[in-house]
Amino acid sequence: MSSLTEFLLNKRWASLVGAIVVALISNGLGAQDELLEANDSALYRGEQLLLNGSYAAASEMFQMADGLDRVDGLIGASKAYLMMGNFQDAQRVVEDAIDDEYADSPLLSTQLAEVKRGLGLSQEALQILEAVVSGMGDAPVRTLVQYGSLLKFVGEKEAAFQILNQAVQRYNDGLVFSSEDVTMVALASWLLGNFHDANSLFNEATRANPNNLEAHTLWADLFLEKYNASDAERGYQDALDINSRYVPALVGIARVVGDERSLQRALAINPNSVAALETYGQLLMMNGREDEAQAYFQQVLALNPESLRTLSILAAQAALNKKDAEYQDYLARVDAFSPNNAEFLGHIADSFGNNYLFTEAVEFARASIEADPEYWQGYTLLGSNLIRLGEEEEGKANLEIGFDNDPFNVMTSNMLKVFDTLETYATLESEHFKVHMSERDADILWPYLEPLLEESWETLTAKYGFEPEGPVLIEVFENSEDFAVRSVGLPDIGPLVGICFGKVITLISPDTLTANWQEIVWHEFMHVITLQMTGNRMPRWLSEGISVWEEREGRPYWGRSQGLDLVRAAAEDKLLPVASLNSGFSGARNNADLSFAYFQSYLVVDYIAREFGFPKLVELIYQYAEIKEDSERFSEVFDMSVNEFDAGFRNWITQRVNQINVYAHTEDVPDEGEGHGHGIRENSSAILAELYNNASLKQHMRSRIEENDRDFQAYLQLGIVLFKEEAFEEAKVHLEIAHEMLPSYTGYPSPALVLSQIYEREGNRAMQLQWLETLMESLQHDYGSAIILAEAALAAEDYERAAYYIDRAIQVDPYRQDVHELKARYALAVDDSQLAVTEFEVLMKLEISDPVEARTNLAEAYLKNGQVSEAKQNILYALEQAPSFLRAQQLLLESVERESAQ
Amino acid sequence: MFRLLTRKLYVFCTGLVLAAGSQFLQAQGQTQDNELNYFLDSPDTSKYAVIMVGPAVGEVNAGRFRQWGLSLHDILTRDYGYSSDTITLLYNDGDDSFVGGERVDGATDREGIVQALSELRGRVETGDQITLYLIGHGSGAEEEAKFNIVGPDLTGIEFAEMLDQFDRQDMVIVNTTSASFGFSAALSSEGRVVISSTRSPSERYDPIFSGYFIEALDQRNGDRDKNNRVSMLEAFEYARANVEQWYSEQGRLAPEHAGLDDNGDSLFTLAPGVDQADGLLAEIAYIDTLVDDTAGLSPQALELKARMQELERSVFILRGRKAEYLEADYWQQMEQLLVELARTTGQFNEQLN
């Protein structure tokens, strides 16, 4: 236990006693509040105004403080000016009051130094603080910590640690009392890397003074640095509950949840808030609005040329775009005030990682560690990026270093926990792939995953004339939190089900999905090709567009059929310009938006392939391997500007919408589904029609049809209501019209599905199956329909069709017994003993109710396949549990005889 | 530790008494562990079932509980040799005005239960087996845990007192109600098999366990060892595994975990078995009565049958001592026994033909 920790334990009692005393005094004083109000000092009133966010009034009031309150009043006024971004007056009020020597006015001088640091004048600030510290015996705690912090910032780490330790020692000696000073000791501990102590001290500071906004916010900053978003958000919110105009907390909230309104509010209060401007710029950049972002960053540097974060963002942009001179310029600017700054390099590593350039991220992370071997975040950055390159061992080793020294970092600990999961996983290999998956998936999924992977390799590498670097590592996670952590370091990843990093793919196990997992695998492998073709420099829209487009090329029933959404988007003019398609992903507000971003990206790729030819698509991909403007790329490939390309695309879309020729009523909402657009998309209007069928709905739909006879949804909903009323003939008419109008519609429920149900109710098996077949021509996510069709085909001894629909069912859910029982029956029927063995092996793994029967079936399959030894061992397992089981006994005798004959 | 030593000792004893060739050892050779002679599986004993279906909240539950009660009645009659004389069905308030209502024998109220048990007491002989199935809602916790019946609800302690009169019969209680744990725990007693659909007082939702337990009995689905009979352990295992899978498929955390107690310590085991704290009695507590199928057999067939039984016992004994063998030796010996058993069974069947 550190000495500080010991002291903290002792201090808990003191704090408790103190709190009781304060509470008693407060209660006593409470009754006199009103009497005192009129006589409150200017300092007290200023503090109240500051706490309430009335910064202008506070700055005035503080300056009215006199006598013993004068110094505190001037510092308060300076802080109030700072809250409004008025650096000039913030500096003036304290500077004018400082006597000849800084050491004679330590608190005013410290405030002045803080203002100067905020203006990027670190050297001037250092001189002031140094003068205070060297000029007096016991400099104030705040002075020590601000001095230490600044020394660390400018790279004088040893001196910084010496000063910061003085502040901590002051606390250990029992000489720090006020909440404000405890906050400073907490900050000192943080800067010294003692995160546990810092956490305890921030806790103490906020308990001693719940209105200490600086403590709440710095504590939240600590959490945020450690990727603990929920605690960070709570801390910022605590501060905002006290003062809703407290700019550092407004910025903090925006950094946690990406809330643009918080930033706008912050900038309305303090238009010169460097943190708010910086964060706004980052938000804009994430949304692809780089030009606007640049304006914010320039504003930041004008205010504070030493803003490390902004300089590192700009340097990263330069490095990403291979503008070496520009990068060197930023590096030199940082070196001028903070030589060899590890954090700067770490930020750049992070930017490269976020842009999928993992090799470069690793280089910068290594450089950051070299600059400061105690920069623990550097190890986390290095480890996480190595993992994305498939370098698991070295990645884990670096994460462990990070964790050992900074166990509070949630990202580090999460990623290490995933390694614990991976240790329980099996590793399987095919010619071009290495796959980590659970034992269950290894048993059940792998027999179907392996051939699919190799098929995707063979098909897509031949088509694109490009062989990616292999083996490609695939990690299939049973737990969605593990998947999320492995992918982005944090446990919440939204609706994503698979992510490709170029050489590594992470997937959620199909066991936790209701979607066509084969389509997802195919989609992700296509990313491997496009990412590696461009050195991971593909824009997201094009990479996703191609992957979705290749789904349809992989199987005719894969891909997205969102004709109705397209009509709606065109009618509402929601199609994004090609140049800003990326913002459709980064700015998506819900699953429907995200799903449409995929769909529109696919449409652009389809447009290119149809109108310009597939080779032009390949040419465009390679354009992204080079760093240049989009205008140049489009000009080289299509001989036109991006705007001209966009205009052509829009004309093509108009034609497509005209061909679809349906009307999308504004009262219907777009279909929505889980799983990143993979999976069944629900038509909520039609579902409601199914649940609440009534006369008024029927009448309303009829009137909609009268208004517009191409209203697809009206026909569908009317058909559903009539079906529920068992008016089958009339329902069929409307549903058939809806189907003819939009035959590829695959939302749930679709006209084809409802029609199949009507025929089922009528006992017309042939028509039921016919409509199910129609449904399955476009819908890839329907397990139940595939099973019905497979059973029918098997009963009719149409083995080719049976195999086809069994495969369709396995594409959705390979974990259910009925599909494997069907496939085993099929295998026996077509005398495919090897396939029968595979299926009975899977059934053995899936069986929970009758393992003896499953074991016996497997043994019989082995026997038929000539695997006598396996057959005998399995039958012994079965008979061990059920010795009197006659069928197993007979199989045992047969296997023993055949073994003897061998 | 004590339990383990005891068990090993019994295995040894079983080896000594093998020569006696008791036909009652058919149920997996564990009877030697059954010092007090519970659940002695004899063709001479009778088996009775009392199905109590409590009142339900809501139409859906009412329909489900009724269906479970009737299905159970029909399955016991159809597949296990029970008759309306050996099954007592108490249903809600005794109303029988529904399709299948003719099976109802009385109301699930205090009076109906007391009367049914009293009548049963007059009919049962020493060594008979009584299985009580409780279907419906439960409430409360610990000693206050109750089976919701018509009128004042019944606590586990009260019900246990009602069952005290059956001290010379084997008893199985299958409590499938919600919040069943406290009630079930009060019924625990030496020589009694108690199955509870929940394992803790915090599990208060209506369990789905009952449906799967009945499914296990239906057409002997739960018959894991293929001896054409279903033991309570097998039915429990079947239901437990399917409940687990159901919640897993739904992507939900299971709010119910069934447990079984058959050593009288009121501690319910979630995965009982012959090598666990609970499971030994449940394994030999069969739903049906052993049928004496030796009548009319030739002396040679009788001899073959005795040999089959002896070999089966040897298999069970060897299996029980698996940990003491090297893997290869174990399977070599097992194979020898099983091959001989298969051949003997073949010869026996030829004799029958």
Boltz contact constraints between the chains, C-beta under 6 A:
constraints:
  - contact:
      token1: [A, 848]
      token2: [B, 241]
      max_distance: 6.0
  - contact:
      token1: [A, 848]
      token2: [B, 245]
      max_distance: 6.0
  - contact:
      token1: [A, 849]
      token2: [B, 238]
      max_distance: 6.0
  - contact:
      token1: [A, 852]
      token2: [B, 224]
      max_distance: 6.0
  - contact:
      token1: [A, 852]
      token2: [B, 226]
      max_distance: 6.0
  - contact:
      token1: [A, 876]
      token2: [B, 335]
      max_distance: 6.0
  - contact:
      token1: [A, 879]
      token2: [B, 338]
      max_distance: 6.0
  - contact:
      token1: [A, 880]
      token2: [B, 319]
      max_distance: 6.0
  - contact:
      token1: [A, 881]
      token2: [B, 225]
      max_distance: 6.0
  - contact:
      token1: [A, 882]
      token2: [B, 225]
      max_distance: 6.0
  - contact:
      token1: [A, 882]
      token2: [B, 226]
      max_distance: 6.0
  - contact:
      token1: [A, 883]
      token2: [B, 312]
      max_distance: 6.0
  - contact:
      token1: [A, 883]
      token2: [B, 315]
      max_distance: 6.0
  - contact:
      token1: [A, 883]
      token2: [B, 341]
      max_distance: 6.0
  - contact:
      token1: [A, 884]
      token2: [B, 227]
      max_distance: 6.0
  - contact:
      token1: [A, 885]
      token2: [B, 226]
      max_distance: 6.0
  - contact:
      token1: [A, 889]
      token2: [B, 342]
      max_distance: 6.0
  - contact:
      token1: [A, 889]
      token2: [B, 345]
      max_distance: 6.0
  - contact:
      token1: [A, 892]
      token2: [B, 338]
      max_distance: 6.0
  - contact:
      token1: [A, 892]
      token2: [B, 342]
      max_distance: 6.0
  - contact:
      token1: [A, 893]
      token2: [B, 342]
      max_distance: 6.0
  - contact:
      token1: [A, 896]
      token2: [B, 339]
      max_distance: 6.0
